[in-house]
Amino acid sequence: MGLELSSHLHPVGSFDLSDHPVPTGREEVWRFTPLKRLRGLHDGAALGGTGVGAEYDGPDGVAVEPLAAGSAELGSSGFVPTDRVSARVWHEAGQRYAVTVPADTELDAPAVLTLTGKSVDDATATHAVITIGAHSRATVVVRFEGSATLADVVEIVVGDGAQLTYVTVQDWADDAVHHSTQHAKVGRDASLKHVAVTFGGDLVRHDTTATYDGPGGSIEMLGLYFADEGQHIEHRLFVDHTAPKTKSHVVYKGALQGQGAHTVWIGNVLIRKEAEGIETYEENRNLVLTDGCQADSVPNLEIETGEIEGAGHASATARFDDEQLFYLRSRGVSEKEARRLVVHGFFNDLIRKIAVPELEESLTATVETELAKNVLKELS
C-alpha cells in the first residue's frame, strides 16, 4: 500500500522503498523540480559511490566518527523518509557518520566539516547525525564544494536547553547536483538556528523539516541564495509545531540573474492541535536582477488550534528598487556601484543575523563574485 497524504503538510513517512514510487513531476512536492536533471537520484541511479570526501576541522571535544548501517544513532531525530530520494539514502548510503557535542559543553569555535566532490559521474549517498547534548552551545558548519552528484540525509538532534547554530554552505562547482534532506528535533527550552547558504551547483534541492521534543523550543531558519544562468535552486521548509509554547521564525532571501535562473521557496508551517501558545512567522524575498529569471515563492500555514500567540507570512519578488538607484545616482554614484550597493544592502542584514563572524567576510565576498558574473559585468 502506498503512502497516503491528508495534505502535503501531513506526510506519512515510510522506510519501505516500495511505498515511495518514482516521482513523475506531477506530484505537489515535485512539481517545481526538473527531474531529468537529478541524474537518477530519484529513480535507480547507483548510490554506492565514494565521490565525496569529508574533512573535519574544529575544536577539541567534538566527536566525529563513522556509523554502521543499523546504528542506534540513525533515526534518533525521529526522521522517517517521506520521499523516494531520502528513502534510498536511508538504505543505500555508503558513508554514514556522527558529529556529537557532549552535554554541558560550550564550543569556543565552529566545528567545520568540509565535503569535497571529486566527480559528477560517481553518484554518492551520505547520512549524517549531528547531536548536541543537553545544555550545550555550539556552531556546526558543513561546507560543500567541488563536483558531485550527491543525495544526503542530515539528522539534527538538539538536546534540552541546548543552543545550536547549524550552517550548510553550498559552494559547489557549476556541474554539481545535490538533493539534501535535513530533519531536526529541538528539545525542551532548546534553540536551533538553521542557516542555508546556496550559491553553486547546477541543481540544488533542500528539504528541511523540524519538530519539537518539548515545550519552549525555538527554531530560526535563515537562507541566502544566488542563482545564475540555467541554475535551479530549491528550498522546501516544513516547521511542525508539535509542542506548546514553541516558536519559529523563517527568513530566506535570494537573488537571480541570467537566462533560465530559477529559484523555488516553499515555506510550510503546521500548528497542531496540542501546540497552544506558539508564535510563528515566515518570510521570503527575491530580487530579480536580469530578464529571463523565474522565482517561485509559496508560503503555507495550517492551523489546527485557535490558541496561538501569533502566526503570519510574507512573500515578495521584485526587481531593483528604482527609487534607491535614483537616490544613489543623484548623489554621484555610478550605476554599477549603485547596483552593487543595493544588492549588498539586500543581503547584509541577513548575513548579520547569521552571526557567525568566521563566515561574514566570505559570504560578502561571494555575493560580490556572483554579481561580477553578470550584472556588474554588463555595466563594465
BAKE-831268 format. One record per residue (C-alpha): residue in three letters; x, y, z. Coordinates in nm, 3 decimals, always signed. Layout:
BEGIN
<r seba="ALA" u="X" v="Y" w="Z"/>
...
// end
This chain:
BEGIN
<r seba="MET" u="+0.000" v="+0.000" w="+0.000"/>
<r seba="GLY" u="+0.146" v="+0.338" w="-0.097"/>
<r seba="LEU" u="+0.188" v="+0.650" w="+0.112"/>
<r seba="GLU" u="-0.124" v="+0.848" w="+0.192"/>
<r seba="LEU" u="-0.134" v="+1.223" w="+0.243"/>
<r seba="SER" u="-0.421" v="+1.410" w="+0.400"/>
<r seba="SER" u="-0.234" v="+1.719" w="+0.283"/>
<r seba="HIS" u="+0.127" v="+1.791" w="+0.194"/>
<r seba="LEU" u="+0.163" v="+1.925" w="+0.549"/>
<r seba="HIS" u="+0.069" v="+1.584" w="+0.693"/>
<r seba="PRO" u="+0.316" v="+1.349" w="+0.524"/>
<r seba="VAL" u="+0.310" v="+0.984" w="+0.625"/>
<r seba="GLY" u="+0.665" v="+0.852" w="+0.615"/>
<r seba="SER" u="+0.788" v="+0.502" w="+0.548"/>
<r seba="PHE" u="+1.121" v="+0.321" w="+0.547"/>
<r seba="ASP" u="+0.989" v="+0.085" w="+0.281"/>
<r seba="LEU" u="+1.117" v="+0.198" w="-0.059"/>
<r seba="SER" u="+0.816" v="+0.041" w="-0.229"/>
<r seba="ASP" u="+0.597" v="+0.300" w="-0.052"/>
<r seba="HIS" u="+0.779" v="+0.572" w="-0.248"/>
<r seba="PRO" u="+0.705" v="+0.541" w="-0.620"/>
<r seba="VAL" u="+0.934" v="+0.710" w="-0.869"/>
<r seba="PRO" u="+0.805" v="+1.069" w="-0.896"/>
<r seba="THR" u="+0.670" v="+1.188" w="-1.228"/>
<r seba="GLY" u="+0.680" v="+1.563" w="-1.161"/>
<r seba="ARG" u="+0.304" v="+1.588" w="-1.131"/>
<r seba="GLU" u="+0.313" v="+1.545" w="-0.753"/>
<r seba="GLU" u="+0.276" v="+1.861" w="-0.544"/>
<r seba="VAL" u="+0.616" v="+1.815" w="-0.377"/>
<r seba="TRP" u="+0.795" v="+1.760" w="-0.709"/>
<r seba="ARG" u="+0.615" v="+1.993" w="-0.949"/>
<r seba="PHE" u="+0.887" v="+2.259" w="-0.948"/>
<r seba="THR" u="+1.186" v="+2.023" w="-0.970"/>
<r seba="PRO" u="+1.336" v="+1.940" w="-1.313"/>
<r seba="LEU" u="+1.357" v="+1.565" w="-1.252"/>
<r seba="LYS" u="+1.563" v="+1.495" w="-1.564"/>
<r seba="ARG" u="+1.846" v="+1.698" w="-1.413"/>
<r seba="LEU" u="+1.859" v="+1.487" w="-1.093"/>
<r seba="ARG" u="+2.076" v="+1.227" w="-1.273"/>
<r seba="GLY" u="+1.860" v="+0.942" w="-1.149"/>
<r seba="LEU" u="+1.885" v="+1.018" w="-0.777"/>
<r seba="HIS" u="+1.505" v="+0.992" w="-0.763"/>
<r seba="ASP" u="+1.495" v="+0.673" w="-0.967"/>
<r seba="GLY" u="+1.752" v="+0.395" w="-0.995"/>
<r seba="ALA" u="+2.098" v="+0.552" w="-1.024"/>
<r seba="ALA" u="+2.352" v="+0.354" w="-0.820"/>
<r seba="LEU" u="+2.430" v="+0.545" w="-0.498"/>
<r seba="GLY" u="+2.720" v="+0.337" w="-0.373"/>
<r seba="GLY" u="+2.986" v="+0.576" w="-0.498"/>
<r seba="THR" u="+3.254" v="+0.743" w="-0.290"/>
<r seba="GLY" u="+3.262" v="+1.061" w="-0.496"/>
<r seba="VAL" u="+3.258" v="+1.290" w="-0.191"/>
<r seba="GLY" u="+3.535" v="+1.312" w="+0.068"/>
<r seba="ALA" u="+3.496" v="+1.464" w="+0.416"/>
<r seba="GLU" u="+3.741" v="+1.650" w="+0.640"/>
<r seba="TYR" u="+3.685" v="+1.788" w="+0.989"/>
<r seba="ASP" u="+3.841" v="+2.099" w="+1.138"/>
<r seba="GLY" u="+3.732" v="+2.235" w="+1.473"/>
<r seba="PRO" u="+3.772" v="+2.246" w="+1.850"/>
<r seba="ASP" u="+3.853" v="+1.950" w="+2.070"/>
<r seba="GLY" u="+3.566" v="+1.782" w="+2.247"/>
<r seba="VAL" u="+3.365" v="+1.717" w="+1.931"/>
<r seba="ALA" u="+3.342" v="+1.351" w="+1.834"/>
<r seba="VAL" u="+3.335" v="+1.276" w="+1.459"/>
<r seba="GLU" u="+3.307" v="+0.905" w="+1.388"/>
<r seba="PRO" u="+3.171" v="+0.666" w="+1.126"/>
<r seba="LEU" u="+2.841" v="+0.485" w="+1.177"/>
<r seba="ALA" u="+2.746" v="+0.141" w="+1.059"/>
<r seba="ALA" u="+2.413" v="+0.068" w="+0.895"/>
<r seba="GLY" u="+2.165" v="-0.001" w="+1.171"/>
<r seba="SER" u="+2.343" v="+0.209" w="+1.435"/>
<r seba="ALA" u="+2.116" v="+0.336" w="+1.711"/>
<r seba="GLU" u="+2.206" v="+0.696" w="+1.627"/>
<r seba="LEU" u="+2.040" v="+0.668" w="+1.285"/>
<r seba="GLY" u="+1.683" v="+0.784" w="+1.321"/>
<r seba="SER" u="+1.742" v="+0.939" w="+1.664"/>
<r seba="SER" u="+1.589" v="+1.265" w="+1.538"/>
<r seba="GLY" u="+1.263" v="+1.087" w="+1.462"/>
<r seba="PHE" u="+1.338" v="+1.109" w="+1.090"/>
<r seba="VAL" u="+1.126" v="+0.887" w="+0.865"/>
<r seba="PRO" u="+1.163" v="+0.919" w="+0.485"/>
<r seba="THR" u="+0.873" v="+1.093" w="+0.312"/>
<r seba="ASP" u="+1.014" v="+1.083" w="-0.042"/>
<r seba="ARG" u="+1.195" v="+0.834" w="-0.261"/>
<r seba="VAL" u="+1.535" v="+1.005" w="-0.256"/>
<r seba="SER" u="+1.564" v="+1.017" w="+0.123"/>
<r seba="ALA" u="+1.435" v="+0.658" w="+0.148"/>
<r seba="ARG" u="+1.708" v="+0.549" w="-0.093"/>
<r seba="VAL" u="+1.971" v="+0.728" w="+0.114"/>
<r seba="TRP" u="+1.847" v="+0.556" w="+0.430"/>
<r seba="HIS" u="+1.905" v="+0.215" w="+0.275"/>
<r seba="GLU" u="+2.193" v="+0.276" w="+0.035"/>
<r seba="ALA" u="+2.422" v="+0.539" w="+0.191"/>
<r seba="GLY" u="+2.784" v="+0.433" w="+0.155"/>
<r seba="GLN" u="+2.906" v="+0.690" w="+0.407"/>
<r seba="ARG" u="+2.741" v="+0.731" w="+0.748"/>
<r seba="TYR" u="+2.887" v="+0.938" w="+1.027"/>
<r seba="ALA" u="+2.804" v="+1.111" w="+1.355"/>
<r seba="VAL" u="+2.908" v="+1.453" w="+1.486"/>
<r seba="THR" u="+2.850" v="+1.473" w="+1.860"/>
<r seba="VAL" u="+2.889" v="+1.757" w="+2.109"/>
<r seba="PRO" u="+2.865" v="+1.622" w="+2.467"/>
<r seba="ALA" u="+2.621" v="+1.762" w="+2.722"/>
<r seba="ASP" u="+2.718" v="+2.078" w="+2.913"/>
<r seba="THR" u="+2.981" v="+2.175" w="+2.655"/>
<r seba="GLU" u="+3.039" v="+2.522" w="+2.508"/>
<r seba="LEU" u="+3.249" v="+2.527" w="+2.190"/>
<r seba="ASP" u="+3.486" v="+2.822" w="+2.157"/>
<r seba="ALA" u="+3.495" v="+2.798" w="+1.775"/>
<r seba="PRO" u="+3.279" v="+2.650" w="+1.500"/>
<r seba="ALA" u="+3.307" v="+2.281" w="+1.421"/>
<r seba="VAL" u="+3.359" v="+2.273" w="+1.042"/>
<r seba="LEU" u="+3.302" v="+1.972" w="+0.819"/>
<r seba="THR" u="+3.403" v="+2.013" w="+0.454"/>
<r seba="LEU" u="+3.267" v="+1.772" w="+0.194"/>
<r seba="THR" u="+3.451" v="+1.787" w="-0.137"/>
<r seba="GLY" u="+3.312" v="+1.632" w="-0.452"/>
<r seba="LYS" u="+3.552" v="+1.453" w="-0.685"/>
<r seba="SER" u="+3.331" v="+1.376" w="-0.986"/>
<r seba="VAL" u="+2.972" v="+1.405" w="-1.107"/>
<r seba="ASP" u="+2.991" v="+1.057" w="-1.260"/>
<r seba="ASP" u="+3.001" v="+0.866" w="-0.931"/>
<r seba="ALA" u="+2.666" v="+0.923" w="-0.755"/>
<r seba="THR" u="+2.706" v="+0.920" w="-0.379"/>
<r seba="ALA" u="+2.474" v="+0.899" w="-0.078"/>
<r seba="THR" u="+2.569" v="+1.009" w="+0.274"/>
<r seba="HIS" u="+2.383" v="+1.006" w="+0.606"/>
<r seba="ALA" u="+2.492" v="+1.224" w="+0.899"/>
<r seba="VAL" u="+2.361" v="+1.256" w="+1.255"/>
<r seba="ILE" u="+2.454" v="+1.575" w="+1.441"/>
<r seba="THR" u="+2.378" v="+1.560" w="+1.813"/>
<r seba="ILE" u="+2.413" v="+1.849" w="+2.057"/>
<r seba="GLY" u="+2.392" v="+1.734" w="+2.417"/>
<r seba="ALA" u="+2.169" v="+1.896" w="+2.677"/>
<r seba="HIS" u="+2.264" v="+2.249" w="+2.785"/>
<r seba="SER" u="+2.547" v="+2.274" w="+2.532"/>
<r seba="ARG" u="+2.623" v="+2.562" w="+2.295"/>
<r seba="ALA" u="+2.776" v="+2.500" w="+1.956"/>
<r seba="THR" u="+2.813" v="+2.618" w="+1.597"/>
<r seba="VAL" u="+2.845" v="+2.349" w="+1.330"/>
<r seba="VAL" u="+2.928" v="+2.444" w="+0.971"/>
<r seba="VAL" u="+2.902" v="+2.195" w="+0.683"/>
<r seba="ARG" u="+3.056" v="+2.313" w="+0.356"/>
<r seba="PHE" u="+3.007" v="+2.153" w="+0.015"/>
<r seba="GLU" u="+3.247" v="+2.217" w="-0.272"/>
<r seba="GLY" u="+3.380" v="+2.057" w="-0.587"/>
<r seba="SER" u="+3.186" v="+1.848" w="-0.841"/>
<r seba="ALA" u="+2.946" v="+1.579" w="-0.726"/>
<r seba="THR" u="+2.616" v="+1.401" w="-0.772"/>
<r seba="LEU" u="+2.506" v="+1.372" w="-0.410"/>
<r seba="ALA" u="+2.198" v="+1.269" w="-0.217"/>
<r seba="ASP" u="+2.223" v="+1.308" w="+0.158"/>
<r seba="VAL" u="+2.024" v="+1.294" w="+0.479"/>
<r seba="VAL" u="+2.126" v="+1.507" w="+0.778"/>
<r seba="GLU" u="+1.962" v="+1.449" w="+1.115"/>
<r seba="ILE" u="+1.998" v="+1.718" w="+1.382"/>
<r seba="VAL" u="+1.920" v="+1.650" w="+1.747"/>
<r seba="VAL" u="+1.929" v="+1.946" w="+1.987"/>
<r seba="GLY" u="+1.909" v="+1.837" w="+2.350"/>
<r seba="ASP" u="+1.704" v="+2.006" w="+2.621"/>
<r seba="GLY" u="+1.828" v="+2.357" w="+2.698"/>
<r seba="ALA" u="+2.094" v="+2.342" w="+2.424"/>
<r seba="GLN" u="+2.171" v="+2.606" w="+2.162"/>
<r seba="LEU" u="+2.289" v="+2.516" w="+1.813"/>
<r seba="THR" u="+2.373" v="+2.725" w="+1.509"/>
<r seba="TYR" u="+2.388" v="+2.490" w="+1.211"/>
<r seba="VAL" u="+2.512" v="+2.633" w="+0.880"/>
<r seba="THR" u="+2.517" v="+2.449" w="+0.549"/>
<r seba="VAL" u="+2.708" v="+2.623" w="+0.269"/>
<r seba="GLN" u="+2.657" v="+2.506" w="-0.090"/>
<r seba="ASP" u="+2.963" v="+2.634" w="-0.273"/>
<r seba="TRP" u="+2.955" v="+2.367" w="-0.542"/>
<r seba="ALA" u="+3.114" v="+2.379" w="-0.885"/>
<r seba="ASP" u="+2.872" v="+2.463" w="-1.165"/>
<r seba="ASP" u="+2.811" v="+2.098" w="-1.261"/>
<r seba="ALA" u="+2.712" v="+1.960" w="-0.919"/>
<r seba="VAL" u="+2.372" v="+1.809" w="-0.837"/>
<r seba="HIS" u="+2.272" v="+1.790" w="-0.471"/>
<r seba="HIS" u="+1.949" v="+1.664" w="-0.315"/>
<r seba="SER" u="+1.956" v="+1.717" w="+0.062"/>
<r seba="THR" u="+1.703" v="+1.611" w="+0.324"/>
<r seba="GLN" u="+1.754" v="+1.763" w="+0.669"/>
<r seba="HIS" u="+1.544" v="+1.686" w="+0.975"/>
<r seba="ALA" u="+1.581" v="+1.850" w="+1.317"/>
<r seba="LYS" u="+1.435" v="+1.765" w="+1.656"/>
<r seba="VAL" u="+1.455" v="+2.051" w="+1.908"/>
<r seba="GLY" u="+1.433" v="+1.969" w="+2.278"/>
<r seba="ARG" u="+1.258" v="+2.140" w="+2.567"/>
<r seba="ASP" u="+1.366" v="+2.506" w="+2.600"/>
<r seba="ALA" u="+1.631" v="+2.448" w="+2.332"/>
<r seba="SER" u="+1.706" v="+2.666" w="+2.030"/>
<r seba="LEU" u="+1.817" v="+2.591" w="+1.676"/>
<r seba="LYS" u="+1.936" v="+2.847" w="+1.423"/>
<r seba="HIS" u="+1.941" v="+2.667" w="+1.089"/>
<r seba="VAL" u="+2.119" v="+2.856" w="+0.809"/>
<r seba="ALA" u="+2.123" v="+2.752" w="+0.442"/>
<r seba="VAL" u="+2.358" v="+2.935" w="+0.203"/>
<r seba="THR" u="+2.336" v="+2.826" w="-0.161"/>
<r seba="PHE" u="+2.545" v="+2.970" w="-0.442"/>
<r seba="GLY" u="+2.687" v="+2.688" w="-0.654"/>
<r seba="GLY" u="+2.566" v="+2.379" w="-0.834"/>
<r seba="ASP" u="+2.362" v="+2.303" w="-1.144"/>
<r seba="LEU" u="+2.066" v="+2.180" w="-0.937"/>
<r seba="VAL" u="+2.036" v="+2.204" w="-0.560"/>
<r seba="ARG" u="+1.721" v="+2.097" w="-0.375"/>
<r seba="HIS" u="+1.694" v="+2.120" w="+0.004"/>
<r seba="ASP" u="+1.408" v="+1.967" w="+0.203"/>
<r seba="THR" u="+1.440" v="+2.089" w="+0.562"/>
<r seba="THR" u="+1.195" v="+1.981" w="+0.832"/>
<r seba="ALA" u="+1.187" v="+2.049" w="+1.205"/>
<r seba="THR" u="+0.982" v="+1.931" w="+1.502"/>
<r seba="TYR" u="+0.984" v="+1.992" w="+1.877"/>
<r seba="ASP" u="+1.056" v="+1.743" w="+2.155"/>
<r seba="GLY" u="+0.902" v="+1.951" w="+2.431"/>
<r seba="PRO" u="+0.762" v="+2.297" w="+2.511"/>
<r seba="GLY" u="+0.969" v="+2.613" w="+2.497"/>
<r seba="GLY" u="+1.172" v="+2.522" w="+2.189"/>
<r seba="SER" u="+1.272" v="+2.788" w="+1.937"/>
<r seba="ILE" u="+1.366" v="+2.748" w="+1.570"/>
<r seba="GLU" u="+1.508" v="+3.019" w="+1.344"/>
<r seba="MET" u="+1.562" v="+2.934" w="+0.978"/>
<r seba="LEU" u="+1.769" v="+3.172" w="+0.767"/>
<r seba="GLY" u="+1.852" v="+3.129" w="+0.400"/>
<r seba="LEU" u="+2.063" v="+3.314" w="+0.144"/>
<r seba="TYR" u="+2.084" v="+3.206" w="-0.221"/>
<r seba="PHE" u="+2.202" v="+3.342" w="-0.556"/>
<r seba="ALA" u="+2.102" v="+3.173" w="-0.883"/>
<r seba="ASP" u="+2.288" v="+3.226" w="-1.210"/>
<r seba="GLU" u="+2.210" v="+3.139" w="-1.571"/>
<r seba="GLY" u="+2.044" v="+2.798" w="-1.601"/>
<r seba="GLN" u="+2.078" v="+2.721" w="-1.231"/>
<r seba="HIS" u="+1.794" v="+2.564" w="-1.029"/>
<r seba="ILE" u="+1.793" v="+2.627" w="-0.653"/>
<r seba="GLU" u="+1.501" v="+2.493" w="-0.449"/>
<r seba="HIS" u="+1.442" v="+2.523" w="-0.074"/>
<r seba="ARG" u="+1.146" v="+2.347" w="+0.085"/>
<r seba="LEU" u="+1.087" v="+2.410" w="+0.455"/>
<r seba="PHE" u="+0.847" v="+2.249" w="+0.697"/>
<r seba="VAL" u="+0.821" v="+2.351" w="+1.063"/>
<r seba="ASP" u="+0.590" v="+2.116" w="+1.250"/>
<r seba="HIS" u="+0.477" v="+2.272" w="+1.579"/>
<r seba="THR" u="+0.424" v="+1.958" w="+1.783"/>
<r seba="ALA" u="+0.451" v="+2.111" w="+2.132"/>
<r seba="PRO" u="+0.305" v="+2.413" w="+2.315"/>
<r seba="LYS" u="+0.488" v="+2.742" w="+2.379"/>
<r seba="THR" u="+0.721" v="+2.692" w="+2.083"/>
<r seba="LYS" u="+0.848" v="+2.950" w="+1.833"/>
<r seba="SER" u="+0.963" v="+2.955" w="+1.472"/>
<r seba="HIS" u="+1.090" v="+3.238" w="+1.255"/>
<r seba="VAL" u="+1.188" v="+3.189" w="+0.890"/>
<r seba="VAL" u="+1.365" v="+3.446" w="+0.669"/>
<r seba="TYR" u="+1.501" v="+3.350" w="+0.325"/>
<r seba="LYS" u="+1.642" v="+3.594" w="+0.070"/>
<r seba="GLY" u="+1.756" v="+3.523" w="-0.283"/>
<r seba="ALA" u="+1.881" v="+3.696" w="-0.596"/>
<r seba="LEU" u="+1.857" v="+3.576" w="-0.955"/>
<r seba="GLN" u="+2.045" v="+3.672" w="-1.270"/>
<r seba="GLY" u="+2.089" v="+3.523" w="-1.617"/>
<r seba="GLN" u="+1.866" v="+3.341" w="-1.862"/>
<r seba="GLY" u="+1.691" v="+3.041" w="-1.710"/>
<r seba="ALA" u="+1.789" v="+3.108" w="-1.349"/>
<r seba="HIS" u="+1.515" v="+2.951" w="-1.136"/>
<r seba="THR" u="+1.461" v="+2.958" w="-0.761"/>
<r seba="VAL" u="+1.189" v="+2.788" w="-0.560"/>
<r seba="TRP" u="+1.099" v="+2.856" w="-0.198"/>
<r seba="ILE" u="+0.822" v="+2.659" w="-0.028"/>
<r seba="GLY" u="+0.758" v="+2.759" w="+0.334"/>
<r seba="ASN" u="+0.529" v="+2.523" w="+0.524"/>
<r seba="VAL" u="+0.422" v="+2.566" w="+0.886"/>
<r seba="LEU" u="+0.184" v="+2.328" w="+1.063"/>
<r seba="ILE" u="+0.043" v="+2.421" w="+1.404"/>
<r seba="ARG" u="-0.101" v="+2.106" w="+1.558"/>
<r seba="LYS" u="-0.392" v="+2.093" w="+1.798"/>
<r seba="GLU" u="-0.164" v="+2.043" w="+2.100"/>
<r seba="ALA" u="+0.064" v="+2.335" w="+2.007"/>
<r seba="GLU" u="-0.109" v="+2.609" w="+2.203"/>
<r seba="GLY" u="+0.060" v="+2.941" w="+2.273"/>
<r seba="ILE" u="+0.302" v="+2.921" w="+1.979"/>
<r seba="GLU" u="+0.448" v="+3.202" w="+1.767"/>
<r seba="THR" u="+0.550" v="+3.167" w="+1.403"/>
<r seba="TYR" u="+0.637" v="+3.391" w="+1.110"/>
<r seba="GLU" u="+0.791" v="+3.312" w="+0.771"/>
<r seba="GLU" u="+0.924" v="+3.548" w="+0.506"/>
<r seba="ASN" u="+1.076" v="+3.510" w="+0.161"/>
<r seba="ARG" u="+1.217" v="+3.792" w="-0.052"/>
<r seba="ASN" u="+1.355" v="+3.759" w="-0.406"/>
<r seba="LEU" u="+1.549" v="+4.018" w="-0.604"/>
<r seba="VAL" u="+1.542" v="+3.969" w="-0.983"/>
<r seba="LEU" u="+1.850" v="+4.130" w="-1.137"/>
<r seba="THR" u="+1.808" v="+4.050" w="-1.508"/>
<r seba="ASP" u="+1.546" v="+3.934" w="-1.758"/>
<r seba="GLY" u="+1.483" v="+3.564" w="-1.815"/>
<r seba="CYS" u="+1.467" v="+3.458" w="-1.447"/>
<r seba="GLN" u="+1.189" v="+3.289" w="-1.252"/>
<r seba="ALA" u="+1.131" v="+3.292" w="-0.875"/>
<r seba="ASP" u="+0.853" v="+3.077" w="-0.729"/>
<r seba="SER" u="+0.760" v="+3.153" w="-0.369"/>
<r seba="VAL" u="+0.481" v="+2.966" w="-0.187"/>
<r seba="PRO" u="+0.415" v="+3.014" w="+0.185"/>
<r seba="ASN" u="+0.168" v="+2.775" w="+0.352"/>
<r seba="LEU" u="+0.025" v="+2.795" w="+0.703"/>
<r seba="GLU" u="-0.207" v="+2.533" w="+0.851"/>
<r seba="ILE" u="-0.352" v="+2.594" w="+1.198"/>
<r seba="GLU" u="-0.537" v="+2.330" w="+1.400"/>
<r seba="THR" u="-0.584" v="+2.534" w="+1.719"/>
<r seba="GLY" u="-0.709" v="+2.885" w="+1.785"/>
<r seba="GLU" u="-0.498" v="+2.921" w="+2.099"/>
<r seba="ILE" u="-0.186" v="+3.080" w="+1.947"/>
<r seba="GLU" u="+0.016" v="+3.393" w="+2.019"/>
<r seba="GLY" u="+0.071" v="+3.485" w="+1.656"/>
<r seba="ALA" u="+0.119" v="+3.347" w="+1.305"/>
<r seba="GLY" u="+0.187" v="+3.506" w="+0.968"/>
<r seba="HIS" u="+0.385" v="+3.502" w="+0.647"/>
<r seba="ALA" u="+0.511" v="+3.732" w="+0.371"/>
<r seba="SER" u="+0.649" v="+3.677" w="+0.023"/>
<r seba="ALA" u="+0.773" v="+3.918" w="-0.244"/>
<r seba="THR" u="+0.959" v="+3.908" w="-0.574"/>
<r seba="ALA" u="+1.079" v="+4.233" w="-0.729"/>
<r seba="ARG" u="+1.337" v="+4.398" w="-0.949"/>
<r seba="PHE" u="+1.585" v="+4.665" w="-0.844"/>
<r seba="ASP" u="+1.424" v="+4.945" w="-0.647"/>
<r seba="ASP" u="+1.430" v="+5.234" w="-0.894"/>
<r seba="GLU" u="+1.398" v="+5.489" w="-0.613"/>
<r seba="GLN" u="+1.705" v="+5.353" w="-0.439"/>
<r seba="LEU" u="+1.901" v="+5.357" w="-0.764"/>
<r seba="PHE" u="+1.786" v="+5.711" w="-0.843"/>
<r seba="TYR" u="+1.880" v="+5.829" w="-0.493"/>
<r seba="LEU" u="+2.231" v="+5.691" w="-0.528"/>
<r seba="ARG" u="+2.278" v="+5.808" w="-0.889"/>
<r seba="SER" u="+2.164" v="+6.160" w="-0.798"/>
<r seba="ARG" u="+2.448" v="+6.175" w="-0.546"/>
<r seba="GLY" u="+2.714" v="+6.095" w="-0.798"/>
<r seba="VAL" u="+2.729" v="+5.717" w="-0.753"/>
<r seba="SER" u="+2.782" v="+5.528" w="-1.079"/>
<r seba="GLU" u="+2.512" v="+5.285" w="-1.195"/>
<r seba="LYS" u="+2.746" v="+4.991" w="-1.145"/>
<r seba="GLU" u="+2.831" v="+5.092" w="-0.788"/>
<r seba="ALA" u="+2.468" v="+5.178" w="-0.713"/>
<r seba="ARG" u="+2.351" v="+4.832" w="-0.816"/>
<r seba="ARG" u="+2.629" v="+4.671" w="-0.615"/>
<r seba="LEU" u="+2.530" v="+4.868" w="-0.304"/>
<r seba="VAL" u="+2.161" v="+4.780" w="-0.342"/>
<r seba="VAL" u="+2.232" v="+4.406" w="-0.365"/>
<r seba="HIS" u="+2.474" v="+4.412" w="-0.071"/>
<r seba="GLY" u="+2.215" v="+4.604" w="+0.132"/>
<r seba="PHE" u="+1.956" v="+4.341" w="+0.041"/>
<r seba="PHE" u="+2.172" v="+4.062" w="+0.185"/>
<r seba="ASN" u="+2.372" v="+4.230" w="+0.461"/>
<r seba="ASP" u="+2.106" v="+4.232" w="+0.733"/>
<r seba="LEU" u="+2.057" v="+3.859" w="+0.680"/>
<r seba="ILE" u="+2.433" v="+3.792" w="+0.691"/>
<r seba="ARG" u="+2.445" v="+3.978" w="+1.024"/>
<r seba="LYS" u="+2.159" v="+3.764" w="+1.158"/>
<r seba="ILE" u="+2.363" v="+3.452" w="+1.086"/>
<r seba="ALA" u="+2.604" v="+3.587" w="+1.349"/>
<r seba="VAL" u="+2.898" v="+3.361" w="+1.264"/>
<r seba="PRO" u="+3.191" v="+3.605" w="+1.234"/>
<r seba="GLU" u="+3.407" v="+3.344" w="+1.061"/>
<r seba="LEU" u="+3.158" v="+3.340" w="+0.772"/>
<r seba="GLU" u="+3.056" v="+3.704" w="+0.733"/>
<r seba="GLU" u="+3.355" v="+3.816" w="+0.526"/>
<r seba="SER" u="+3.346" v="+3.513" w="+0.295"/>
<r seba="LEU" u="+2.971" v="+3.544" w="+0.234"/>
<r seba="THR" u="+3.002" v="+3.913" w="+0.147"/>
<r seba="ALA" u="+3.288" v="+3.832" w="-0.090"/>
<r seba="THR" u="+3.084" v="+3.555" w="-0.254"/>
<r seba="VAL" u="+2.796" v="+3.795" w="-0.318"/>
<r seba="GLU" u="+3.046" v="+4.026" w="-0.489"/>
<r seba="THR" u="+3.174" v="+3.738" w="-0.701"/>
<r seba="GLU" u="+2.822" v="+3.642" w="-0.807"/>
<r seba="LEU" u="+2.742" v="+4.000" w="-0.907"/>
<r seba="ALA" u="+3.056" v="+4.016" w="-1.119"/>
<r seba="LYS" u="+2.935" v="+3.719" w="-1.324"/>
<r seba="ASN" u="+2.651" v="+3.904" w="-1.487"/>
<r seba="VAL" u="+2.501" v="+4.231" w="-1.360"/>
<r seba="LEU" u="+2.821" v="+4.426" w="-1.299"/>
<r seba="LYS" u="+2.996" v="+4.268" w="-1.597"/>
<r seba="GLU" u="+2.727" v="+4.406" w="-1.829"/>
<r seba="LEU" u="+2.785" v="+4.755" w="-1.691"/>
<r seba="SER" u="+3.166" v="+4.746" w="-1.718"/>
// end
